[in-house]
Amino acid sequence: MQEPTNVSELRSFLGMVNQLGKSIPQLAEKDKPLRDLLSKKNHWLWGADQVKAFNSLKEELSSTPVLALYDPNKDSKVSADVSSFGLGAVLLQKWAEEWRPVAYASRSLSPVE
């Protein structure tokens, strides 16, 4: 997959990332350099931060998922976090002596939030 060269191509890539992003932890943080280019007040400037974010997301989308299957009989917990530009959570279940992720959720915050 080639790097986006304009806002339309970037929107298409981010749409795919959001559809498949349930298995990507801290997605709102990882795609922030790319989302920043979508703002009308920012000019298109594809720099080192965008290249790093794009390649990182591409790698995560193509790697084997590491999510455990949900088991209603196992202990579960939710861990959540928020930053100035996004929030996220992970559903964890205890497998043997290890807490494993079952699902991730994240979204970016608007400037007003």
N, C-alpha and C positions, 0 to 999 in steps of 0.2 A: 504494500500500500504506500503510495506516494504522499509526501507531506502536502497539506492543503496550501493552495496559493491565493485563496480569497475567502471571504466570509461565507459564501454559499457552500464551498467545499468543507470548511471548518464546521459549519452547522450540521452537515451531513455526517461527518465523522463523530461529532459529539452526540448526535442522535443515536448512532449505533452504540457508542459507549454507554449511554444512559439505558438503552434496552438490555445490554448484556452486563451492565455494571453491578448487578446484585452480588457478584462474587469478588468485587474489587474493594478492599478495605480503604477507607479514607478517600473515597472518590472525589468528594468536593474539594479537598486540598490538592489532589493530584491533577485535576483538570482546570484549576484556577488560572494558570498562565494562559490557557487556551480560551477560557470563557472571557477573560479580560479583553480579548480582541473583538468580542462581539458587541461591546459597548459602542454606541454611536459617537461618544466623545473621544474615543481612542482611534488613532490611525493604525492601519495594518502595518505591523512591524514584527515580522517573524524572526525572533532572536534565539539566543542560546536557551533561555528558559522554556520557550515554546517547543524547541526541538527536543529538549530533555523530557518534557511532559508528554509530548506526542509519542516518542519512542518508548517511554515507560508504560503508557497505556496500551500501546500496540503489543508490547511484550506480555503484559498481564492478560490481555484478551486472548492471546494465542497460547498461553500456558495451561496446563492441566488444572482444572478446578480442585481446590483443596477443601471444599465444604463437606461437612458430614451430613448424613441424612437425618432428618428430625425423627426422634424416637420419643413418643409421649410418656414412656416409662422411665426415662432418664432425667436426672436433675438438670434444670435449665436456669439460665440467668441472662439478663440483658445488661450490657455495658454501653453507656452513651457518653458523648463528648460534644462540645461545641467550641467553635472559635469565632473570630470576628467576621468570617466570611462563609462558614458552613457548619453543618451539624451532622452527626452520624451516630449510628448504633450498630451493635452486633449482638445476635442471639447466639449464646454459647450453650453447649451441653457437655456434661461430664462423661467421658469415655475412659474407663479404667481410672487412672490418676491424672488425666489430662483434660483440660477444657478445650473443646474444638468448636470452631465457628460453624454455624448452621446457615445463617443468612446475615447479610449486611444491608444497611439502609443508610443513605446519606442524601443530602441536598444542599445546594448553595443558598445563602441568605441574600436577600435583596439589600440594596444600600439603606433602605428605611429600617429594615429589621436589625 
